[in-house]
Amino acid sequence: MNCELCRSLIQKELDGEISATELGGLESHVSSCEDCRSERAAYLAIDQILGEAPLVRGPAWMADAVIGEIAKRRSARRFVEPLVIGASAGAATVATAFALTRYLSPETRQTLSETVARSFRPVADLLAAVAERVPGAEVAAAGGPGLHGVVWGLAVVAVAVLAFVALRSSRQLVCELRETPST
């Protein structure tokens, strides 16, 4: 047994959570290690003194202050976490999309662009059919979007999601701050 494991077993002993096997290993190590023996004796002495000391009741305002601080931190975490997740997802989407356009071979980009165009063809046809019914609307649905169009579309979607998450989180924070009584 090493001294680090011995220290954790001393803590388990103080907490009353040590097994008989662990206690045997602790006793064996302490009998041969002066540093751990003196550290264990010091901890046992402190534990005994604290166990004999009377409990002191804290001031009445302390519980309210602690609970208020916990509520503030919880509120801030609810604001920051969705913002960080939204920003991370948006950044990952944009980075992936730009990486696709930059690091793929020209042949692979062309194939991917054609595949994307084919998959968006039904949407383009639907938009063209709608536009025919709207006077003055023109839709260029010749080939559908290419890879660059999809990249910019993903970037716009990522920014929109990030803006939505930020707006929702900030509104939630403002509502919680209005509800929290000032101390």
C-alpha positions in Angstrom: 0.0 0.0 0.0 1.3 3.5 -0.8 0.9 6.6 1.3 -1.7 8.2 -1.0 -4.0 5.2 -0.6 -3.4 5.2 3.1 -4.6 8.9 3.4 -7.8 8.0 1.6 -8.3 5.1 4.0 -7.7 7.4 7.0 -10.5 9.6 5.6 -12.8 6.6 5.2 -12.0 5.5 8.8 -12.9 9.0 10.1 -16.2 8.9 8.1 -17.0 5.4 9.4 -17.0 3.9 5.9 -14.0 1.6 6.1 -14.3 -2.1 5.7 -12.5 -4.7 7.9 -10.1 -5.6 5.0 -9.3 -1.9 4.4 -8.7 -1.4 8.1 -6.3 -4.3 8.2 -4.4 -2.8 5.3 -4.4 0.6 6.9 -3.1 -0.8 10.2 -0.4 -2.7 8.4 0.8 0.4 6.5 0.7 2.7 9.5 2.7 0.3 11.6 5.6 0.6 9.1 5.3 4.2 8.0 6.0 7.0 10.5 4.6 9.8 8.4 1.2 8.1 7.9 1.1 7.0 11.6 1.6 10.6 12.8 -0.9 12.0 10.2 -3.5 9.4 11.2 -3.0 10.3 14.9 -3.4 14.0 14.1 -6.6 13.5 12.2 -8.0 11.2 14.9 -7.2 13.9 17.5 -8.9 16.6 15.5 -11.9 14.4 14.9 -12.2 13.7 18.6 -12.0 17.4 19.5 -14.6 18.4 16.9 -16.9 15.5 18.1 -16.8 16.9 21.7 -17.4 20.5 20.7 -20.9 21.9 21.1 -22.8 22.7 17.9 -23.1 26.5 17.3 -26.1 27.8 15.5 -25.2 30.3 12.7 -26.9 33.6 12.3 -30.5 33.6 10.9 -29.6 35.6 7.8 -26.9 33.0 6.8 -29.3 30.4 5.4 -31.1 32.9 3.3 -27.8 34.3 2.0 -26.5 30.9 1.0 -29.8 29.8 -0.6 -29.9 33.1 -2.5 -26.4 32.7 -3.8 -27.2 29.1 -4.9 -30.2 30.4 -6.8 -28.2 33.2 -8.5 -25.5 30.7 -9.7 -28.2 28.2 -10.9 -29.9 31.1 -12.8 -26.6 32.1 -14.4 -25.8 28.5 -15.3 -29.2 28.2 -17.0 -28.4 31.3 -19.1 -24.8 30.3 -20.0 -25.2 26.6 -20.8 -27.7 26.9 -23.7 -25.7 29.8 -25.1 -22.5 27.8 -25.0 -24.2 24.7 -26.5 -25.8 26.8 -29.3 -22.6 28.6 -30.1 -20.7 25.3 -30.2 -23.3 23.6 -32.4 -23.3 26.7 -34.7 -19.5 26.9 -34.9 -19.2 23.1 -35.5 -21.8 23.3 -38.3 -20.1 26.2 -40.0 -16.6 24.7 -39.6 -17.7 21.4 -41.0 -19.4 23.0 -44.0 -16.4 25.1 -44.8 -14.1 22.2 -44.3 -16.1 20.2 -46.8 -15.7 22.9 -49.5 -12.0 23.5 -48.7 -10.5 20.1 -48.2 -12.4 17.9 -50.6 -11.0 17.2 -54.0 -12.7 19.0 -56.9 -14.2 15.8 -58.2 -15.6 14.9 -54.8 -17.0 18.5 -54.4 -18.6 18.2 -57.9 -20.2 14.9 -57.0 -21.4 16.2 -53.7 -22.7 19.4 -55.2 -24.7 17.4 -57.8 -26.1 15.1 -55.1 -27.1 18.1 -53.0 -28.7 19.7 -56.0 -30.7 16.5 -56.8 -31.8 16.2 -53.2 -33.0 19.9 -53.2 -34.8 19.5 -56.5 -38.2 18.6 -55.0 -38.0 21.7 -52.8 -37.0 23.9 -55.7 -39.9 22.5 -57.8 -42.3 23.2 -54.9 -41.1 26.7 -54.6 -41.4 27.2 -58.4 -45.0 25.9 -58.2 -45.8 28.3 -55.4 -44.1 31.2 -57.2 -46.2 30.6 -60.3 -49.3 31.5 -58.3 -47.8 34.7 -56.8 -47.8 37.6 -59.3 -44.4 39.1 -60.0 -42.4 36.3 -58.2 -39.6 34.6 -60.1 -37.7 31.6 -59.0 -34.5 30.4 -60.6 -34.8 26.7 -60.0 -32.5 25.5 -62.8 -30.0 23.3 -61.0 -30.8 23.7 -57.3 -28.3 24.9 -54.8 -24.6 23.8 -55.1 -22.3 22.9 -52.3 -21.4 26.6 -51.7 -25.0 27.5 -51.4 -25.6 24.7 -48.9 -22.5 25.9 -46.9 -23.9 29.4 -46.7 -27.3 28.1 -45.9 -25.9 26.1 -43.0 -24.1 29.2 -41.8 -27.3 31.2 -41.8 -29.2 28.5 -40.0 -26.4 28.2 -37.4 -26.4 32.0 -36.8 -30.2 32.0 -36.5 -30.2 29.1 -34.0 -27.5 30.9 -32.0 -29.5 34.1 -32.0 -32.7 32.3 -30.9 -30.9 30.5 -28.1 -29.3 33.8 -26.9 -32.6 35.7 -27.1 -34.5 33.0 -25.2 -31.8 32.7 -22.5 -31.6 36.4 -22.0 -35.4 36.7 -21.7 -35.4 33.9 -19.1 -32.6 35.5 -17.2 -34.4 38.9 -17.2 -37.6 37.2 -15.9 -35.7 35.4 -13.1 -33.9 38.6 -12.1 -37.3 40.4 -11.8 -38.6 37.6 -9.6 -35.6 37.4 -7.3 -35.9 39.7 -4.3 -32.9 41.9 -3.7 -31.1 41.5 -0.4 
